[in-house]
Amino acid sequence: AKPIVGLADAFTHASMAFRDVATGINLLEKRLGRVKRRKLPYLFGLDNRLTPFLYSNARCMQLLKELKEIEDKDLGGYRDCVVWSECLKLEAGKELYICCTTKKMVCIELHKEDSSLEPQLMWSMPFPWDEDLADA
């Protein structure tokens, strides 16, 4: 009985070693990264009420936070909120977001590179009444 147990034990260790080698050289697993869940932020209006969900508004808020173009805190007496936004799909892998907030108008371009979208700020135009409202 001992030789049979020894053979079974050797077979088990050999199969585990084969499995470890096979998973170690798996090229497909190394090339593909883990899928990251992208949670879009909630949007609140000036009166701190939750606004109805619109994908383009939520995505613009996320992009503005990534580019540090918007403050989360209440600075100058009122918050910077997304009022309107539009997503234009120019071509495959290229999107253009035009966003109007309470303080500025922003244009952000996204390029798809290596399974991730890289945001680039095209232009940002503050509204001329921004200083007047902050002082009031």
N, C-alpha and C positions, 0 to 999 in steps of 0.2 A: 504494500500500500504506500510505503514511503517513496519509492521511485516514481509512482504515478503522481503523487502530490508534488514532488520536485519538478516533474515535467510540466504539470499544469502551472506551477508557480513561474517557471522559466518562460513558458508561453505567454503568461500574463504580463511579465516584465518586458518581454520583447515587443508585444503589441503596444504597450504604453510608450515605449521608447519610439516606436514607429509613428505613433500618433503625435508625440511631441515634435518629432522632426518634420512631419507633414504640416503641422500648424505653424511651425517656425519659418518655413519657406513659402508660405502662402502669399504670393505676390499681390493677388487681387485684394486681400484684406488690408495690406499696407498702403496701397494706392488710394483707396477710398476712405475718406474721413467719416467720422460719425455724423449722422444727420442731427443737426441742431434744431430744436424747436424754436421758432421765432414768435415770441409773444409780443404783440403790439400793445402800446400803452393805452390806458383809458384816457378819454378826453373830457375835460371839464370846461364849462363856459365861464364867463366873467363872474357869474353869480354862484360859482362852485356847484352847479348842477351837472350831472352826468349827461353828456350829449348823445344823441342817437349815433350808433356805430356806422361809420363810412370808412371803407378800407383806405381810400386815398388820404383822408384826413389823419387816420391813425398812423399810416406809413410815413406821412410827412412829419408828424410829430416825432416819430422815432428817428428819422433822418436828421431833423433839426437838433435833437439831443446828441446824436452821434457827432455831428459837426460843431457842437457847442454854439449853436446860433440862437438858442432859446434858453432862458433861465427857468428853473422849476420854482424858484422862490418868488415871493411877491415883492418886487423891487419898484420903487418909485410910485407906490400907491395903487398900481393895478398890475394884473398878471398878463403875460404874453400868451395868448390862446390862438389856436388855429381856427380861422373863420371859414375859409374856403380853400379847396385844393383840387388840382386836376392832374391826372397821370396821362402822359402822351407816350405811347409805345412807338418810337421812331423806326426801329428795325429790330431784328432778332438780337437780343442781348443788350439792348439800349433803351432806357426809359428816361423820360424827362418829367420831373415833378415841378409844378408851379403852385406856390403856396402863398396865401395871404393870411398873415397873423394880425393881431391887434396893433403891433408895432412896426411891421415891415412886410415887404413883398420879397419872396425868395424864389430862385430857380435852382434846382438840384438835378444833376445828370447822374445816372447810374450806368455803369459798364459792367457786364457780366464777364468776370475773369476767374477761371479755375474754380467753378462752382460757388463763387461768392460775388456779391454785387458790391462794387467799390463806389461809394458816393463822392461826388465832386461838386463843390459849390460853384455855380456858374456866375451868379450875381445876387446881390442882396441890396435892396433899396429901402432905407428907413423912411417912414412917413414923416412929413415936416411937422405934424402936430404932436409928435412924440414928446418933445420937451415941454410943450404947453400943458399936456395932460399930466405929466409927471410932477410939474410944479403946482398944479391946481389942488 
